[in-house]
Amino acid sequence: MLPEADGHVGPDAIFRERLRAGRVEMQACDSCGHVCFPPRTHCASCGAQALSWFAIAGTGIVYATTVVRQRRDHGPDYNVALIDLTEGARMMSRVEGIPPTQVRIGMPVRAQVKTASGDPLIVFVPA
């Protein structure tokens, strides 16, 4: 993990380090219980600074989706989806394992950690 300018390790670096280890974790506020994503230093709901990490189930439902069309020489078309996680947070990602035109609103999905260009990321597959 790389420290920020003040010497502290930021929440985004912690999140990515855990992803590199294959763990999908998020933060929850110790004061109000709000699930925070993306990683942050303060609760978006109540402003408290006490946030704890926890492992998520990795399941969710497609809230919205679109197909990104590309020229053939730039690669295949792909989808961009908003996923409502079981824990209550919403995440932008993509659904893999099926053609992008078959991703549907309301589709149950589950998370997988994948590495692209050396960086870990979360993608989803149909559940």
N, CA, C and O of each residue as an XYZ file, in Angstrom:
508
protein
N       0.833     -1.179      0.000
C       0.000      0.000      0.000
C       0.877      1.241      0.000
O       1.901      1.303      0.681
N       0.459      2.210     -0.767
C       1.188      3.463     -0.815
C       0.536      4.478      0.112
O      -0.683      4.649      0.094
N       1.348      5.150      0.922
C       0.764      6.167      1.810
C       0.411      7.423      1.027
O       1.012      7.717     -0.006
N      -0.573      8.157      1.534
C      -0.918      9.447      0.960
C       0.135     10.456      1.393
O       1.053     10.109      2.136
N       0.013     11.703      0.939
C       1.011     12.738      1.216
C       1.252     12.940      2.711
O       2.367     13.278      3.110
N       0.226     12.739      3.545
C       0.381     12.961      4.985
C       0.909     11.726      5.717
O       1.006     11.729      6.944
N       1.251     10.669      4.970
C       1.800      9.463      5.582
C       0.771      8.408      5.933
O       1.140      7.285      6.278
N      -0.516      8.738      5.855
C      -1.573      7.776      6.147
C      -1.963      7.009      4.887
O      -1.844      7.517      3.773
N      -2.422      5.801      5.080
C      -2.917      5.006      3.959
C      -4.398      5.315      3.809
O      -5.166      5.144      4.755
N      -4.807      5.773      2.621
C      -6.189      6.152      2.383
C      -7.100      4.958      2.170
O      -6.632      3.852      1.898
N      -8.401      5.182      2.293
C      -9.368      4.092      2.155
C      -9.369      3.452      0.765
O      -9.616      2.252      0.648
N      -9.097      4.228     -0.292
C      -9.070      3.643     -1.629
C      -7.907      2.654     -1.755
O      -8.058      1.591     -2.358
N      -6.749      3.003     -1.186
C      -5.592      2.105     -1.224
C      -5.874      0.830     -0.428
O      -5.480     -0.261     -0.841
N      -6.547      0.965      0.698
C      -6.913     -0.215      1.501
C      -7.860     -1.107      0.717
O      -7.686     -2.325      0.691
N      -8.872     -0.507      0.071
C      -9.838     -1.254     -0.734
C      -9.126     -2.035     -1.838
O      -9.390     -3.224     -2.019
N      -8.236     -1.388     -2.569
C      -7.527     -2.048     -3.676
C      -6.584     -3.147     -3.179
O      -6.444     -4.185     -3.825
N      -5.943     -2.920     -2.043
C      -5.060     -3.947     -1.480
C      -5.863     -5.189     -1.109
O      -5.405     -6.308     -1.337
N      -7.028     -5.012     -0.553
C      -7.889     -6.145     -0.203
C      -8.378     -6.849     -1.460
O      -8.489     -8.074     -1.482
N      -8.672     -6.076     -2.514
C      -9.056     -6.706     -3.782
C      -7.908     -7.543     -4.344
O      -8.125     -8.647     -4.844
N      -6.688     -7.015     -4.259
C      -5.521     -7.783     -4.729
C      -5.419     -9.122     -4.003
O      -4.942    -10.105     -4.570
N      -5.863     -9.159     -2.764
C      -5.846    -10.398     -1.978
C      -7.088    -11.249     -2.255
O      -7.267    -12.302     -1.644
N      -7.955    -10.789     -3.184
C      -9.142    -11.550     -3.533
C     -10.326    -11.336     -2.606
O     -11.297    -12.091     -2.649
N     -10.246    -10.300     -1.759
C     -11.313    -10.031     -0.790
C     -12.123     -8.817     -1.224
O     -11.568     -7.745     -1.468
N     -13.437     -8.992     -1.320
C     -14.319     -7.872     -1.647
C     -14.899     -7.371     -0.332
O     -15.735     -8.031      0.285
N     -14.444     -6.200      0.084
C     -14.879     -5.613      1.350
C     -15.313     -4.178      1.136
O     -14.839     -3.498      0.227
N     -16.217     -3.731      1.982
C     -16.684     -2.349      1.963
C     -16.666     -1.814      3.381
O     -16.345     -2.527      4.332
N     -17.014     -0.559      3.500
C     -17.052      0.083      4.808
C     -18.498      0.272      5.250
O     -19.402      0.459      4.435
N     -18.687      0.217      6.558
C     -19.970      0.560      7.157
C     -19.684      1.532      8.293
O     -18.676      1.416      8.991
N     -20.576      2.482      8.464
C     -20.426      3.485      9.518
C     -20.704      2.856     10.876
O     -21.718      2.184     11.061
N     -19.806      3.075     11.816
C     -19.988      2.552     13.173
C     -21.109      3.277     13.913
O     -21.665      2.739     14.871
N     -21.448      4.496     13.478
C     -22.489      5.272     14.158
C     -23.889      4.965     13.650
O     -24.794      4.699     14.441
N     -24.073      5.001     12.322
C     -25.437      4.855     11.782
C     -25.647      3.581     10.968
O     -26.778      3.263     10.601
N     -24.563      2.843     10.679
C     -24.690      1.587      9.940
C     -24.726      1.732      8.430
O     -24.799      0.724      7.728
N     -24.677      2.943      7.908
C     -24.709      3.184      6.462
C     -23.538      2.474      5.788
O     -22.401      2.580      6.248
N     -23.808      1.750      4.698
C     -22.750      1.096      3.923
C     -22.183      2.134      2.959
O     -22.918      2.743      2.182
N     -20.874      2.324      3.021
C     -20.213      3.366      2.236
C     -19.475      2.783      1.042
O     -18.619      1.913      1.201
N     -19.800      3.254     -0.138
C     -19.052      2.940     -1.351
C     -19.228      4.099     -2.305
O     -20.349      4.573     -2.490
N     -18.157      4.570     -2.915
C     -16.785      4.092     -2.843
C     -16.161      4.356     -1.471
O     -16.729      5.075     -0.648
N     -14.978      3.762     -1.234
C     -14.312      3.931      0.057
C     -14.100      5.408      0.367
O     -13.837      6.214     -0.525
N     -14.220      5.745      1.652
C     -14.105      7.152      2.051
C     -13.623      7.266      3.486
O     -13.473      6.267      4.190
N     -13.387      8.490      3.902
C     -12.907      8.741      5.258
C     -14.030      9.116      6.214
O     -13.865      9.021      7.430
N     -15.180      9.544      5.670
C     -16.323      9.969      6.484
C     -17.592      9.315      5.945
O     -17.700      9.055      4.746
N     -18.525      9.057      6.808
C     -19.820      8.506      6.403
C     -20.578      9.551      5.576
O     -20.683     10.708      5.982
N     -21.103      9.140      4.420
C     -21.867     10.046      3.559
C     -23.243     10.346      4.144
O     -23.891     11.313      3.742
N     -23.690      9.529      5.082
C     -25.011      9.707      5.663
C     -24.995     10.625      6.887
O     -25.798     11.553      6.979
N     -24.075     10.364      7.832
C     -24.092     11.136      9.082
C     -22.811     11.938      9.340
O     -22.760     12.746     10.267
N     -21.772     11.713      8.514
C     -20.534     12.469      8.672
C     -19.537     11.897      9.666
O     -18.447     12.446      9.830
N     -19.889     10.802     10.330
C     -18.973     10.208     11.311
C     -17.696      9.721     10.632
O     -17.705      9.373      9.451
N     -16.602      9.702     11.383
C     -15.316      9.258     10.843
C     -15.002      7.808     11.171
O     -14.032      7.262     10.646
N     -15.788      7.174     12.019
C     -15.521      5.783     12.409
C     -16.211      4.842     11.421
O     -17.420      4.622     11.489
N     -15.410      4.289     10.497
C     -15.914      3.353      9.494
C     -15.155      2.040      9.643
O     -13.935      2.041      9.802
N     -15.868      0.931      9.592
C     -15.251     -0.392      9.718
C     -15.397     -1.155      8.409
O     -16.400     -1.022      7.708
N     -14.390     -1.953      8.089
C     -14.417     -2.791      6.889
C     -15.132     -4.103      7.191
O     -15.022     -4.631      8.298
N     -15.871     -4.635      6.204
C     -16.514     -5.933      6.340
C     -16.589     -6.604      4.976
O     -16.655     -5.936      3.944
N     -16.579     -7.938      4.987
C     -16.692     -8.708      3.741
C     -18.142     -8.679      3.274
O     -19.064     -8.864      4.067
N     -18.333     -8.442      1.975
C     -19.693     -8.429      1.445
C     -20.019     -9.782      0.838
O     -19.126    -10.574      0.535
N     -21.304    -10.036      0.665
C     -21.755    -11.300      0.068
C     -21.353    -11.383     -1.398
O     -21.136    -12.475     -1.924
N     -21.254    -10.237     -2.059
C     -20.876    -10.228     -3.470
C     -22.049    -10.481     -4.402
O     -21.852    -10.782     -5.579
N     -23.251    -10.365     -3.893
C     -24.427    -10.578     -4.723
C     -25.174     -9.261     -4.900
O     -25.060     -8.348     -4.083
N     -25.935     -9.186     -5.978
C     -26.694     -7.981     -6.221
C     -27.644     -8.145     -7.381
O     -27.831     -9.241     -7.908
N     -28.242     -7.029     -7.770
C     -29.226     -6.977     -8.847
C     -28.826     -5.833     -9.786
O     -28.410     -4.767     -9.331
N     -28.954     -6.061    -11.091
C     -28.678     -5.001    -12.061
C     -29.764     -3.937    -11.928
O     -30.949     -4.221    -12.103
N     -29.347     -2.713    -11.618
C     -30.261     -1.580    -11.490
C     -30.456     -0.884    -12.843
O     -31.569     -0.490    -13.190
N     -29.359     -0.738    -13.604
C     -29.401     -0.103    -14.916
C     -28.247     -0.644    -15.748
O     -27.229     -1.073    -15.205
N     -28.407     -0.623    -17.060
C     -27.345     -1.123    -17.929
C     -27.407     -0.420    -19.277
O     -28.466      0.034    -19.711
N     -26.261     -0.338    -19.927
C     -26.186      0.187    -21.280
C     -25.088     -0.567    -22.017
O     -24.174     -1.111    -21.396
N     -25.181     -0.597    -23.336
C     -24.163     -1.243    -24.167
C     -23.291     -0.160    -24.774
O     -23.788      0.798    -25.365
N     -21.991     -0.323    -24.622
C     -21.025      0.589    -25.228
C     -20.563     -0.062    -26.523
O     -19.951     -1.130    -26.519
N     -20.865      0.599    -27.618
C     -20.500      0.089    -28.949
C     -19.120      0.625    -29.324
O     -18.810      1.800    -29.124
N     -18.299     -0.278    -29.875
C     -16.955      0.115    -30.279
C     -16.728     -0.253    -31.737
O     -17.370     -1.156    -32.275
N     -15.801      0.464    -32.366
C     -15.374      0.048    -33.705
C     -14.708     -1.317    -33.581
O     -14.080     -1.612    -32.564
N     -14.838     -2.125    -34.578
C     -14.273     -3.493    -34.513
C     -12.784     -3.501    -34.192
O     -12.310     -4.387    -33.481
N     -12.047     -2.531    -34.704
C     -10.600     -2.506    -34.452
C     -10.256     -2.031    -33.041
O      -9.085     -2.039    -32.661
N     -11.260     -1.618    -32.258
C     -11.046     -1.208    -30.867
C     -11.501     -2.263    -29.863
O     -11.363     -2.059    -28.657
N     -12.037     -3.376    -30.334
C     -12.464     -4.443    -29.434
C     -13.966     -4.645    -29.477
O     -14.686     -3.918    -30.162
N     -14.427     -5.637    -28.740
C     -15.860     -5.953    -28.767
C     -16.696     -4.944    -27.972
O     -16.176     -4.221    -27.121
N     -17.986     -4.911    -28.262
C     -18.909     -4.114    -27.463
C     -18.912     -4.658    -26.036
O     -18.600     -5.829    -25.816
N     -19.262     -3.813    -25.069
C     -19.344     -4.244    -23.675
C     -20.459     -3.469    -22.994
O     -20.969     -2.487    -23.534
N     -20.833     -3.919    -21.801
C     -21.877     -3.211    -21.062
C     -21.273     -2.468    -19.882
O     -20.210     -2.820    -19.373
N     -21.975     -1.442    -19.471
C     -21.696     -0.745    -18.219
C     -22.979     -0.872    -17.416
O     -24.061     -0.554    -17.912
N     -22.862     -1.334    -16.182
C     -24.055     -1.587    -15.377
C     -23.923     -0.966    -13.993
O     -22.832     -0.900    -13.428
N     -25.046     -0.516    -13.461
C     -25.139     -0.133    -12.059
C     -25.706     -1.334    -11.329
O     -26.756     -1.858    -11.700
N     -25.007     -1.772    -10.288
C     -25.403     -2.948     -9.526
C     -25.792     -2.524     -8.123
O     -25.011     -1.879     -7.423
N     -27.004     -2.886     -7.710
C     -27.428     -2.685     -6.325
C     -26.985     -3.909     -5.535
O     -27.521     -5.003     -5.716
N     -26.007     -3.717     -4.661
C     -25.490     -4.821     -3.856
C     -26.461     -5.185     -2.749
O     -27.230     -4.341     -2.289
N     -26.430     -6.419     -2.326
C     -27.298     -6.913     -1.256
C     -27.171     -6.053     -0.003
O     -28.146     -5.855      0.722
N     -25.971     -5.545      0.247
C     -25.712     -4.751      1.457
C     -26.285     -3.330      1.380
O     -26.312     -2.621      2.386
N     -26.738     -2.915      0.205
C     -27.372     -1.606      0.090
C     -26.610     -0.578     -0.720
O     -27.185      0.450     -1.078
N     -25.348     -0.805     -1.024
C     -24.571      0.148     -1.822
C     -24.844     -0.090     -3.310
O     -25.296     -1.166     -3.702
N     -24.570      0.910     -4.116
C     -24.691      0.796     -5.571
C     -23.304      0.969     -6.170
O     -22.560      1.865     -5.771
N     -22.951      0.106     -7.135
C     -21.628      0.096     -7.725
C     -21.732      0.085     -9.247
O     -22.577     -0.609     -9.814
N     -20.866      0.860     -9.907
C     -20.773      0.800    -11.358
C     -19.733     -0.248    -11.723
O     -18.639     -0.269    -11.159
N     -20.075     -1.118    -12.666
C     -19.177     -2.181    -13.082
C     -19.622     -2.666    -14.449
O     -20.151     -1.897    -15.253
N     -19.404     -3.949    -14.704
C     -19.912     -4.575    -15.923
C     -20.289     -6.011    -15.609
O     -19.805     -6.602    -14.643
N     -21.158     -6.559    -16.439
C     -21.559     -7.962    -16.309
C     -20.888     -8.717    -17.440
O     -21.026     -8.354    -18.609
N     -20.163     -9.763    -17.093
C     -19.439    -10.564    -18.069
C     -20.057    -11.955    -18.166
O     -20.901    -12.329    -17.352
N     -19.629    -12.709    -19.164
C     -20.086    -14.088    -19.312
C     -21.305    -14.241    -20.199
O     -21.705    -15.362    -20.513
N     -21.900    -13.134    -20.605
C     -23.016    -13.147    -21.547
C     -22.844    -11.948    -22.480
O     -22.152    -10.991    -22.131
N     -23.468    -11.989    -23.668
C     -23.369    -10.821    -24.556
C     -23.918     -9.571    -23.860
O     -24.880     -9.658    -23.096
N     -23.312     -8.417    -24.120
C     -23.738     -7.192    -23.429
C     -25.207     -6.848    -23.661
O     -25.827     -6.210    -22.809
N     -25.763     -7.249    -24.773
C     -27.171     -6.959    -25.062
C     -28.122     -7.833    -24.260
O     -29.325     -7.570    -24.244
N     -27.613     -8.873    -23.590
C     -28.462     -9.763    -22.794
C     -28.512     -9.403    -21.311
O     -29.244    -10.029    -20.545
N     -27.742     -8.404    -20.905
C     -27.788     -7.943    -19.508
C     -29.102     -7.197    -19.326
O     -29.428     -6.306    -20.111
N     -29.854     -7.556    -18.296
C     -31.187     -6.996    -18.078
C     -31.332     -6.375    -16.695
O     -30.735     -6.846    -15.727
N     -32.120     -5.324    -16.612
C     -32.471     -4.730    -15.326
C     -33.201     -5.786    -14.505
O     -34.086     -6.477    -15.011
N     -32.824     -5.904    -13.233
C     -33.421     -6.896    -12.340
C     -32.697     -8.230    -12.329
O     -33.048     -9.113    -11.546
N     -31.682     -8.399    -13.191
C     -30.925     -9.655    -13.271
C     -30.078     -9.842    -12.011
O     -29.327     -8.940    -11.638
N     -30.187    -11.005    -11.347
C     -29.310    -11.277    -10.203
C     -27.883    -11.564    -10.690
O     -27.680    -12.273    -11.675
N     -26.912    -11.003     -9.982
C     -25.508    -11.165    -10.351
C     -24.670    -11.431     -9.104
O     -25.107    -11.212     -7.974
N     -23.438    -11.915     -9.350
C     -22.503    -12.100     -8.241
C     -21.142    -11.558     -8.662
O     -20.777    -11.601     -9.837
N     -20.407    -11.053     -7.696
C     -19.133    -10.381     -7.945
C     -17.990    -11.368     -8.112
O     -17.981    -12.452     -7.528
N     -17.027    -10.957     -8.929
C     -15.764    -11.662     -9.075
C     -14.654    -10.621     -9.110
O     -14.834     -9.535     -9.662
N     -13.518    -10.946     -8.529
C     -12.359    -10.061     -8.599
C     -11.544    -10.486     -9.806
O     -11.225    -11.662     -9.981
N     -11.216     -9.510    -10.631
C     -10.473     -9.757    -11.858
C      -9.304     -8.781    -11.894
O      -9.371     -7.713    -11.287
N      -8.240     -9.136    -12.595
C      -7.100     -8.235    -12.745
C      -7.010     -7.795    -14.194
O      -7.022     -8.618    -15.109
N      -6.919     -6.489    -14.391
C      -6.762     -5.916    -15.731
C      -5.631     -4.895    -15.678
O      -5.654     -3.974    -14.861
N      -4.659     -5.060    -16.536
C      -3.493     -4.168    -16.565
C      -2.806     -4.087    -15.200
O      -2.282     -3.039    -14.821
N      -2.813     -5.203    -14.468
C      -2.147     -5.268    -13.176
C      -2.952     -4.747    -12.002
O      -2.509     -4.849    -10.859
N      -4.139     -4.185    -12.263
C      -4.972     -3.640    -11.198
C      -6.189     -4.528    -10.954
O      -6.791     -5.026    -11.905
N      -6.553     -4.732     -9.689
C      -7.749     -5.521     -9.396
C      -9.013     -4.701     -9.638
O      -9.031     -3.488     -9.428
N     -10.060     -5.378    -10.079
C     -11.343     -4.724    -10.250
C     -12.448     -5.741    -10.008
O     -12.229     -6.951    -10.074
N     -13.641     -5.224     -9.725
C     -14.797     -6.079     -9.483
C     -15.657     -6.081    -10.732
O     -16.063     -5.027    -11.222
N     -15.934     -7.279    -11.245
C     -16.892     -7.466    -12.326
C     -17.976     -8.405    -11.799
O     -17.826     -9.008    -10.737
N     -19.055     -8.518    -12.546
C     -20.159     -9.374    -12.132
C     -20.468    -10.380    -13.224
O     -20.210    -10.140    -14.404
N     -21.026    -11.511    -12.813
C     -21.502    -12.535    -13.728
C     -22.942    -12.877    -13.309
O     -23.314    -12.700    -12.149
N     -23.743    -13.366    -14.260
C     -25.107    -13.757    -13.861
C     -25.076    -14.779    -12.733
O     -24.251    -15.692    -12.736
N     -25.975    -14.624    -11.773
C     -26.013    -15.531    -10.617
C     -26.846    -16.767    -10.946
O     -26.999    -17.651    -10.103
